[in-house]
Structure formats: C-alpha cells, structure tokens
C-alpha cells in the first residue's frame, strides 16, 4: 500500500544544512498497521510530512521515493494520493477551528476531495460520527469544537480523517494530549476502524505501550535513520539494535531503577559520521565511526542496521 | 517523620462572580481534601485532567485562596495568608522553556529570585548561582547563555536550579516529566532524587504518568472530581488498589506486553458544574449500587496508612 524507499530529506537554515532523514525505507502492506517510534529529533514528524506532501520550510528536493498504491507521490503529488490519505493530528485542542461548526469543517474537506452532493456528504458525516461513537451524531454536526471534550474532539478528527474514504490513515501521536482512560478508548476505536474498513495505518508514537496495543509492525528511528524494523511483538520481546535494546531496558515496565541512555540525541546539523548511534553505544567498534551500517534483513521479516547486533550489552550499559 | 505540610478539609471554589443583580456560583474544584505530607517524602497526586490536582497544588502554594479548611506548614497555620509565610514552598513549572524569560541570560533569571528573597550582595548571588548550577549537573558558564541555546534537559535543570536557590523545604513538581523522552526522563528523575537527598527536600509530585509515580513516590493520593478517593503507600496502592477508579486508572495505562487488564472506563469525567449525587464516581462505576447514588462515601481504612472512599471496596478485591 505504502512503500518508502531510500528517503533523504535535508533542510537548509542559517545554522547549516540539517540531514533530517537519511536512507529511510519501510513498507506497509494493504490493511497493515505500522508504528514509527523514536525520540524527539529522530525525524518522525518530517517523515510524516513527506508522506502527507507538506514539506517544512527550507526543505531541499527530497531524494528517494514514496510509493502509494504503486505511484510515486513524492515527485507527483497530483497522482492518486488526493484525499486518499487521511490524517489524525496530535492535538485535538489545536486542530479544529473554534469558530466553525464541526460539520462544516468536515464538509469543507469533502467538497474538495469527495464526489457527491452536500446532502450526501452530510449523511456520510453522520454515519461516520456514529462509527466513531460520538454522542448525538446528528446534533454534533451543528456543534462548535468547544462543546466537545478532548476525547470527543479526537473522535471528531478521526471521523474527519475517514471522510474521503482513505486507503491509508496517518496518525501523529493522536493520544498524547489525552488522559490514559480516554487514550485507551481512542486506541480501541482506531483498532476497530482499521480492522472493519481494511485500512492501512501509519502510527507515529514515542510510547512503546501504545505501539504494542495498536501496531503489527514497527520501525525504530534514531537520528533520521532506521535502526531496526520488524513485527512489533518480536522487536519488543527481543530487540536487536543496541539503541532499541537500551531504550526498552529503561522503560518503566522493565526497569526498577532510574537509568537512562548516556549522552543525548545529536543535533540534526551535527550528525556523527558512520553509525549515528556510535558515540552513545557501549559496544561500538572503530569501524562504526567510518561508514553508516546498512539495514540488514533477518529472518521473520526483521531488519537491523547494526553489524554487531549479536554482541551482548555490558552490565553497566545504562547509567 | 513529622508532617511538613498538610491540608484539612480543604475546599477551593473557582470562577464565582459577584454581579450587580445576581451572583454566579463557581465550581468547587477541590472539595474537602485532607492530606498530610511528611518531611522528606515524595507525595504523589494523580488523577485525570480536571480532577483538581493542580488547583490543590496552587492552593497549598498560596496562589489560590481556599474557601474553607486549614493549611498547616511546619506546624503553623498558614490558611488564608496567600504567599506570605510560605517562602518554604516553591513550585517547578511544567514547561521549563516557558518559565524562563527568552530575553534574559540564564544567570539574570537565576539572580532575580535571589534579589527578591533579599540576597543583596551581588558577589554572593553569583557564588550561589555558580554552586547551584554545578549541583544540578550544569556547567556554571551556562549562566551567560540564553534559554533558547539550551536543550530541553538543560532547561529543566535550570528551572530546578532557579527554585532550589531559594532554599525551599517543600517543592511542588507539576508534571515534571511531561513531554520528555524515555532516555532523558530517567536522568531528570534521578536528578530530582539526588537533589531531594542533598537539600533535604519534600516533594509534592503531580503527575498523570502512573509508571513514573510508581517509581519515585513514597505515598500517593488519587483524586477524582475534587476529592481524594484513595490514599496509601505507593507500593500498596499499585499492588492492591482498592477504589474502582484507581483500578480503572491503573488498567488503562498501556503496557509493553500489549495485554489489557480489567475493563475500560467508559466516558469522560462529569463536569464540576454537575457533580453526581452520592459517590461522585457512581455513574461510571461497574460496582455501583443504588446506595452509591444517594450516600457519599467517607474514607475508610483498608490497611495500614491506606484509606479508600468507596462503599464497595471490600467487594472490589
């Protein structure tokens, strides 16, 4: 359904050229759910914007390809992607216009991208409101954003993302602004809609727990490169890349003490040569600093960008 | 350990307006809350947004006037006094970037608090700033930088240094790890723990991240719609939660193994303008009986230092 191949994105600013994404590749099959995880600055948002076709200011022409349904949407936006990629934003409080009615905001999207009359569109929206379990679906059309709670607004935005019958839904941390109890309901809703409608889902998150509950497979990004990719269960239970291993080891579910990965994520304008994780890696060898390690396929649909993935980590790896 | 700060039957009304012809009633954001925080401990307050945890913190701090009840600090009654007499209680802002003036060098921001607190000698201010920056693990030369030149982790350390310079006894931490990455979060929590030991601090730790609360807090109070519904040691509360709301809250946190424990909690908390009768949680509670809708539960002892306000906690286990 979606195939990202060797995507490179650079952004030029007065502080220099920043390599935001380098050689990023992954694929989501039809009906598949893929999670993108990584810490701030790893390129999650830029990847998402590249797929949505809204490149940040100062971005140079990206290299590589993003194939959607077989057509490259990176170079030719007008292709098949219009209205067929739905987007669920991060913050339901900032993503709706406070002075327009909920129904009108979705009608505006449909007028541009969906065939049919206004009455058809309205019927469709009510049906979607029912599907996302908004109370009083007909009445909700005429309500303003402030009349909904945070969880209801996120339901509204999910309905908006589905309005033009997308084949792929891209969600950018859709539950970080919500309470855990609401988060659980929204995640359950997303899981159900994806299964019922046969959608493909690209889900950006930094929370491994959320990832485990929604995504079949996962791609771990570090400093703009793919560290590791594979089926979620396998990656979480048996991580291979030293970064993934260390990150999961400091997850509160797995670590009793307060340890973290030493050092910080490098600035995008000052990426280290070779493997970008090597300055923080406890098992780095001299060759790690010379050439970026390629993503090597492993059995079971997994791949890892570290030649030393079988080396055990020392006891004191976390500090 | 003696109590350092406490509240007794504390109520806070927000948003009341006195008009010319009619008075508009406010909402009771904190309704009869009693807590007692011991010296040297980390006391966690958890709950969904709108449960009153931030209002409770602001009231203990003296930024918000209580409408009823009593606040004691180090044995003295400080109710209705505002910030006067509460210099020993300080607050670390949730967003450290927003709490620093972008036009001021870090050193100037740090010195301002000292000036207000009566440290008149410039040389002494500079010496104390240098020492404190080193204590929170920063290069003292950072005092010459502007906030935008610092990373998120560094800004958080500066935010903490700014408060610790004032030599508080009680520090209120509002969501101290919100928005931090997993690998950085541990470093911030470790710093907080080290500072608590070094300066003999007591923390009031407000958070909705239960996994963090579990790791750093000694005791925890769970709030729902302005009330404390359960309170106990972190170890006991997480191992054997008694209140149905606490159980639902714990079950809702996503887990690494992808397992879902217990039923979901449907719907949103009701508005403070329409607080349900009886037990405030009964419309969302799976164990509610007709009694729950009529009679307000009082806290009962469920174990040593463990109290729960629920008619049916014995059936919940």
Interface residues (C-beta under 8 A of the other chain):
Chain A: X39 X40 X149 X150 X151 X152 X179 X180 X181 X182 X183 X184 X185 X187 X188 X206 X207 X208 X209 X210 X212 X213 X232 X233 X236 X246 X247 X248 X250 X251 X252 X253 X254 X255 X256 X258 X259 X260 X261 X264 X265 X318
Chain B: X48 X49 X151 X152 X153 X181 X182 X183 X184 X185 X186 X187 X189 X190 X193 X208 X210 X211 X212 X214 X215 X216 X248 X249 X252 X253 X254 X255 X256 X257 X258 X260 X264 X265 X266 X268
